[in-house]
Amino acid sequence: MTRIDIRPLSVNEGYTGRRWKTQEHREWERSMLFLLPRNLYLPKPPYKIFLKFGFSSGSSDWDNGIKFCCDVIANKYGFNDKLIRAGNVDTEIVPSMQEYIEFELKHYCNAG
């Protein structure tokens, strides 16, 4: 899995009003784009994403960072995030200033 040492952004922090990105959201996106590896092996789409969030707050919802992470990863690696068809999310509580995001993309084969 690829690890990015950055605090996951919550939905509440990411938007003001209905659909307006906050300044914090825009800064977080810039940081994520910079921290993501330049080259990443991408399997054949569609994708299944594996995410792990290190939250420093026990009150963080397990799903808080999913949309923002998927959007930035898709932007960085040049694919439409609608190609992510499934996901697996884990979380853990970590000390403050040790927050992180880990992710891995695999080919998704819906055998159903």
N, C-alpha and C positions, 0 to 999 in steps of 0.2 A: 504494500500500500504506500501511497505517496503521502507524506506528512507535511503540513504547513503550520508553522507556529504562529497562529493568529487567533484571536478570540472570535468564536462564531457570533455573527450578528443576529439579533432577534428581530422578528417581524415588527415589533413595536418600535425598535430603534431604526428600522429601515425605511419606514414610510411615515409621512405626515399627511393627514387627511386620507383621501381615498387611494390615490395612485402617485403621489408626489414623493420622490426619493428625498430623504434627508441628506444634509451635508455629510453626516457620519456614514451613511450608506455609500455615497459617492467616493469618499475617502477609503472605505473598506474595500470597495471594488478595485480601486487603483492599487491598493496594497496587495490584494489577492492576485491580481494579474501579474504584478511584479514578482511575487513569491512563488507562483506556480512554475514548475520546471518548463524550460523552453521547449524541449522535445519530450514527447510522451507517446509511448506505443498505444495506438488505438486499435482495438479489435474491430472486426466487421460489425456494423450496426445491424439490428437495434442493440441497445446497451442495457445492462443491469449495473447499477451503481452500488457500491459498498461504501458507506460513510461511517465515520466514528468521530464524535465530537467530544472534546475535553472541555467541560463547562466548569467554571469556578463557583457557580451558584447552584445550590441544590433545588432552587425553585425554577430553573430553566426547563421549559418544555422540551421533550425529546425531539420534536419535529421542528423546532424553531429555525434552524439554519438550512434546512433542506433546499428550499426554493432558491435562496441567494447563492448557495454553493453550486447548485446545478447550472444556474444561469451563467455564472462566471466561468466555470469549467468549460461549458459549451462554447462560450464566447472565445476563450483563450485557444481552444483547439479546433475551432472552426466547424462546429456542427450544430444543428438545431436541437435544443434540449427536448423536443418532443420525441427524439429518438431514444431517450431513456424510458424504457417500458416497465422497469421494475427496480426495486431498491431494497437494501437492507441497512438499517441504521442501528448503531450502538452508541451509548453515551457512557461517560464516567465523570465523576467529580474530581477535579484537580485543584491544587492550590492556585490562588490568584497569581496572575502573570505567567502561568504555565498552560494557558488555554491552547487548544490546537484543533485542527481539522485533519482527518485522514480520509483518503478516498482511493478507490480503485474502480476502473471500468472493465467490465467483461462483456463478451457477446451474450446476448439474451436469446435463448431458444425456447419459445413457448411450445412445449410438446403437447399441450392440451388441445 
